[in-house]
Amino acid sequence: MPTKTTNYGVKIFPILILALFCIMCVPPTDSSLSDGSTADQVYWDSVRAVMCPRKMSSAAEYYKNRDWESTVRIYGEIIRYGCDRDEPEEVYQYFAIAFEYLGRFDSSEYVLLKGLQILPDNVNLRKRLAYSYKKQGKVEQEILEYSRLSDLLPKDISIKTELARLYGDQSAYDDQVDILRQILEIDPGNENAQGDIARVYEMTGKDPLQIYGERFHNNSNNVSYGLDYANRLLNAERPEDAIEVLKQVIRQDNTSKVAYRQIALAYDRAEMFQQASESYEELFKLDPRDFRVALQVSEVNIARGNFGKAMRWAEKVITLSNSGEAYAQRGNVYYKAFQECRSADISIDDRIVASLAHDSFIVAEENDYRRYHNSLVWLEENEVLFGRSQWFMLDANKKTQGYIKPDSECYKWVEKKLDKDPNW
């Protein structure tokens, strides 16, 4: 007859066998494998070769079905069984995302930190970790992660932009400006970065032009930096300073049409009209078909009082474009010369030039250009035009020519003839 002890031993024996079997079915940890034999390593690798693809497939299915609890559970098993070795980025990234959908950002952080121990330079894991810190309000850690990302991806403007924003939110303005400067090194024309720097400088009482000046002076062979700085100096009504910058730019690139256009504009604003004319003429050499440049040469010579040169360039504008704007420019040269030279009692020469202006304005309006319409009306309403009564009073010898030209000193540059009107 069996004793109680014997019965107890018989009952527990199957349980021990089952436990031993379960233990054998679970792969050992990495540390136990390192202590085991080569045969053990081969055995457990063969077990994983069967088990890991199944678990990875299950994880993908759970993720696809948005079953986040099951996704978290299966990825935990994948890591525990060492199935994360072949695709660690995928495992830790989607494991963390599943926790995010569950709103467990602290768990997401833990998983990502573990993954980064394996893949310290992995960009996707660090981006998710920065997001986890953001959701937890851990601003300092978020800044640290974006700083690491900026080092890993030094040309990525979006990362630097976010890092600059974080520094700005924390009133770390020096650090913010440093990152914004890095953005401008990559993309000199980045208007957002330029605007942010200007705002920071205004908030901290600094001259926003300083940043652009420093950038150019530190890279004086960079034409785009010089052009940008000069443009900002012009906008700040500092044309003389812009001229000095643009001189350096032109020394670096004497084919830059933008540089010549800007320096001509700077000279014009500084009322250095001769230099403005010379700069526009250099620009015209680079593109002799651009009638608007020729028009600008004419304009600055009107301002300079050199009406002869202004007229020669106005005629060149007509040759290039034959547009209403071109004829209007010629009319404006005559009109401004008339206003400059006219005597208190309007002379015959004054009337001739006024009529030449009037004729050109008429042609301009016939070609749908009415910018100088008010000047045209002024000439008609103020009785300054040459007409029948003036022709009647002319010397007989001049009448026989059928035309008349001014001969006073102020109008010696006028070459065009005023022909006799058939009604006179």
Secondary structure by P-SEA (a helix, b strand, c coil): cccaaaaaaaaaaaaaaaaaaaaaaccccaaaaaaccaaaaaaaaaaaaccaaaaaaaaaaaaaacaaaaaaaaaaaaaaaccccccaaaaaaaaaaaaaaacaaaaaaaaaaaaaaaccccaaaaaaaaaaaaaacaaaaaaaaaaaaaaaccccaaaaaaaaaaaaaacaaaaaaaaaaaaaaacccaaaaaaaaaaaaaaaccccaaaaaaaaaaccccaaaaaaaaaaaaaacaaaaaaaaaaaaaaaccccaaaaaaaaaaaaaacaaaaaaaaaaaaaaaccccaaaaaaaaaaaaaacaaaaaaaaaaaaaaacccaaaaaaaaaaaaaaaaacccccccaaaaaaaaaaaaaaaaaaaaccccaaaaaaaaaaacccccaaaaaaccaaaaaaccccccccccccccccccccccc
